[in-house]
Amino acid sequence: MHELSIAMSLVELVLEHAGPLNGARVEAVHLRLGALAGVVEDALTFSFDVACRGTPLDGARLVIEHVPLAVFCSRCRAVHTLDGFPLRCPVCGQPAGDVVRGRELELTALEVSDDGADR
């Protein structure tokens, strides 16, 4: 279950960035997750809760923004969003191997509050 190692890395990254916040409490961690990231959302959410236990992030929410799969079609010269496989242009049927969105696994934001000094 590589979601646990991803969650642990995410917690480490957040703690590095939250250090200069002078005791502010991290309420939520925002993550962009692409359709091709190879991550099971439920497993990541569970793993994030486990990885946060006993850290200053204990109780923080993981907010996931889903990024759909999008490919560039060389025939149409356009980017198209796909619902899944196969990786073919939905307009002309051309195989489209140039993935432009959908592999994301990005920490995008932290929600913090000033009442963290009590934790």
N, C-alpha and C positions, 0 to 999 in steps of 0.2 A: 504494500500500500504506500505508494510514493507520495500520496497526499499529505501524510504526516510529516515527511521531510520538507515538503513545500510549506506547510503550515509553520513548522519550526523556523524555517528560514525567513518566512514572512514576519513572524514575531520578532526575531533578531533584528531584522531591517527596521521595523517600526520602533523598537526600543532604541536603536541607534539615532533615529530621527527625532524621537520624542524626548531624548535626553535634555536638549536645550530648552524644553518647554517649561522649565522651572516648576515642576510639580503638577502641571495641568494633567487632568485625567483624559486618557484616550477613550472616547465613547464608541467610536466606530472606525473601522478600517475599510476603505473602499478599494475594490479590486476589479480590473477589467479582465474578463475571462473569455477567450476565443473558443469557438466551436471545435477547433482542431488542436487545442492546447493539451489534450490527452488527460484531462483532469475530471474526476467525477465530483460534481458539485456537492452532493450530500456528504461524501467522504471528506472533502476539504472542509466543509463547515463543521463537521464533527471534530476533525483533527485540529482545526483552529481553536475550538473551545478547549480541547485537551491541552494544546500547546500553550495556551494563555494561563492555565491554572498555575497559581503560585507566582505569577509575574505581575508587574504593574498593569498589564493588559487584561487581567482577570475580569470577566464580565463585559468586555468590549464585543461589539457586534461586527460580523463580517458582512459587508454589503457588496454583492456581486453584480456587476454590470455585464450582461451577456453581449458578446461581439459576434455577429453572424459571419458566416463564411462568405467571402466575396472574391471573385476571380476577375482577371482581365482577359477579355477575349481579343485575340489578335486579328480575327476576321472582322468583328464588329467595331473594333477600336473603342471598346467601352468596358466599364466595370459593372459586373452583375452580381447580385446577391443570390446565393444558392441555399436551398433547404437542406442539402446533404449531398450524398454521392449519387451518381458519378460526377466527376468534375468536368462538366460540359456546359457550354454556354446555353442558357435557357432560351435564347432567341434563335440562334442558328445551328445549335447542336455541335459546334466545333469543340474538340477536347480543349480544356482550358487548364493548363497546369500552373499558370502564374497566379498564385494565391496572394492577394493584396491585403486581406483582413481575415482574421480567424485564428491566428496562432498566439494571440496576446495572452500574457499572464503578467499584468502590470499593477503595481501599487500606485493608485492615482491620488488618493487623498486620505487625510486623517481628520476625524471630527474630534475636537477636544473641548473640555470644559475646565473652568478655573477651580472647581471644587476638588481637584485631585490631591490637594495637600492633606486631606483627611484620610487618604487611603494608606 
